[in-house]
Structure formats: structure tokens, C-alpha cells
């Protein structure tokens, strides 16, 4: 079990107990969301979105804090819409508040490393939602890629598998993987979710 120092804002004692079991280091409990402003840049904080008195995810407060901190949002009843709002606010993760300890541990580890966390099934739904959403976005990412890389990136961002991309473009899966490695490097992303958010102007 990795020792990840983190802060927690939640009134749910069962969640607190499971998070204590998910990390070798117990969480530092926050009494109110305003305490996030007192944390040092780069610290990890998990927020139970059901906690009383929280501003809505659309509020500027979250974007300001998410730019400084590695924040994960936990929801007792997660939904695609809420997940997208959390990611749009800059959160590093969005997950189920009642997930098993091992899932909470994985979420902590991923967020602490600076990457994005959403569960696998939710990632698929989010990618589908991003594809269907009407998002006003600049095309700045396109100038960084070749024509073929733009084709691969666009299809990957819509949730297409490597095999589907290969068949559609008449290339091998190995070539698709090679293109994706180059695309991730050029766009400074680490996975398909980050790629989709970058391309659709959400992150």
C-alpha cells in the first residue's frame, strides 16, 4: 500500500473509514471547503460532493483550487453530467464515493501522480458524452499534428478502438499505437481521456 498524504472533506464516516484503509497514511480531515485555500500547491484533496455547503462545480472557486491542488471529486451517485462538470472545473479525478478500498487507493495514487482518474465504465460514458456534446473549441491542437495523426487523434477521441481506427484508415493496429504514442507526446497528454478532453476543448 502506497503512503499518499492527502486531505479529505466529507461528513460520511463510512467513506472516511474506507479511505483510511485505502492509504497507509490517514487523511487529514477538512472542516469546510474554504480550508482548501490554505493548502500548499500540489497537495492532494478528495472532496465528497455531498458535503453540505459546497459551491456548485460551475463556481469559479473550483477552477481556482483545481489549478493549485490535485483534487478528486467523490460522488455518492455519480453521473456523466456531474463528471464532465468536475473535469471542466479542472479536477484530477471523479469517482464513486462508495467504491471499494482498492479502487479508492488507485484513485489516490493516480491523482497524486498528477494524472486523471475516472473509472473504466465511466470513462467510456464520458468519451461518448464528449463525442455527442456540442463544444465550442479552437483547433490549435491540429497544427501540432500531421494529417494522419489528426485522423487517428479524432477517432481515438471519439472512443474508437485501435482495431476500428486501423480498419477505417487501412493501416495496422501497430501503426495506430505508434501514432497514438506520438500524438500523446505532441499534445502533452497521457491517455485517451486526456486526449478527448484536449481535442474537445474541455481541458
N, C-alpha and C positions, 0 to 999 in steps of 0.2 A: 504494500500500500504506500503510495507516494505521500509525502508530507507537504501538503499545499496549504499555506496560510491564506485564510480568506475571512471575509466578513459576511454576515447574514442578517437580513431584515425579514423577520417573519414572526407571527404570533402563534403559528402552528407548531405545537410541541412535538408532534409525531414527525414532522418534517425535520425539525431540529435534531431529533434523536437519530434519524436515518443519516443525516449529514455528518453527525459525529461519528457514525460508523463508516462513513464513506471516505474519511480522511484521517490520517494519523494525528493530525493537529485539529483540535476542536475549533469551531468557528467563533469569531468574535461577534457577539450579538449587538446589532444596532437597534436603538430605541425608536428612531424616526428617520425618514428618508433624508431629512436635512443634514444628518451626520455624514452622508456621502461626501459632502463638500469639504469635510475635514480630513478625508483620507489622502494619503500621498499618491501622486501619479503612478499608474501602473498596478495598483493594488487590485485584488480580486474581490468582487462582491456579488453575492447571489441575492436576488430580490424576489420575495413571494408577492406576486402581483395582487394577491387577495388581501394583503396587509391594509389596514384602514388608513385613510388619509393620503394615499398616494396620488400624485398628479397623473392625468391620463398620459399614455405613451406618446401622444402627439405633442405634449408640452415641451417647450424649449429646455426645461430642466434636464430631461433625459439625454438630449443630444449633447449638452454641455458636459454632463458627468460621464457619458459613454466615450467621449473623446479623450478623457483623462484616465478613466478606470476600465478594468476588464470586467464588465457587468454581464451577468447571466440572469435572465428572467425565468422564473418558475411559475407555472400556472396550474391551479387545481383542475381546470377544464380547458386545456389548450385548444386553439382553433387556428385555422390558416390565417384569418384576418388579423388576429392578435399577434401571431408570429411574424407576419410581414411588418406590422407596426413596430414591433420590438427591433427587428433588423433595420428598418428605416431610421429608427432612433439611434442606431449605432451599437446596439447590444451585441456582445460577443457570443451569446447563446440564448436559446429558448427551449425549454423542456417542460416535462410533466412534473408537477410538484410531488406526485405520488409514485414516481419511478422507483425502481429497485435501487438498493445501495450501490451496486456495481455500475449502474447507469449514471447515477449522480457522481460517482467517483470519476468516470470517464469524462463527464461534462466538466468537472472541475479541472482535470488535467488538460483538456483541450483549451479551455478558456485561459488557464494560467499560461499556456504556451503562446497565447496571442492569436489562436485560430478561432474559427467559427464552429459552434456546436448546435446542431438540431438533430433529432432522432431520424433514423433512416426513412421510416414511413412518412414522417412529416416533411423531410427534405423533398421526397418525391411530390408531395402535395404542394409544397411551396414552389417548386420548379414549375409545376403545372399552372399554379396560380400566376406566377410571374409571366409565363408564356401568354396567358389569357388577358392579363391586365393591360390596360391602356396607360402606358407610361411615357411621359414626355421626356426624352433623353437626347443628349448630344451624341454625336457619332465619333467623338475623339478617340475612342479605343480602336476604331477601324484603321486609322492611319498608321498604327503601330504594327499592323499585321499584313501579310501578303494576301492576295485574293483567295488562295486556297485555305489559308489559316482563318480568314474571315468566315468562309463557308463552314469549316469544321467548328469554329467557336460558336457560331449562331445556332447550329444544330445541337451542339452539346448543351448550350444554354437553355434549349427547349426541352431538355431531358432525354434526347435521343441516345440510345446505346452506341457503343463503339461499332458494333456489328451493323446497326442500322445506318450509321454515318458512312461506314465503308461501302455498303451496298449502294447507297444513294449516290455516292461520289465516284464509284468504280475504283476504289483503292483498297488496300488490305487493312485489317484491324491494326497490324503493327505500325503501319504508316499513320493511322489515326492517332494511336498512342504517342507516336513521335511528334506529330503536330501539336497535340494537347500539351505535351511537356514544354514545347517551345512557346505556345500560347500562354501557359501559366507563368512562365518566366517573363515574357514581354509585358504582360498585364499585371504582374506582381500579385498573383493570386495563387492559392494552394490547392483548390479543389473546384468541383463543378458548381457547387452552390455559390462560392465567391465569384466564379466566372459569370454565372447568371445574374447575380446582383450587380456586377460591374457593367455588364452589357446593357442591362435594362435600367441603369442609372439609379439603382436603389442604394448602392454602397460605393 
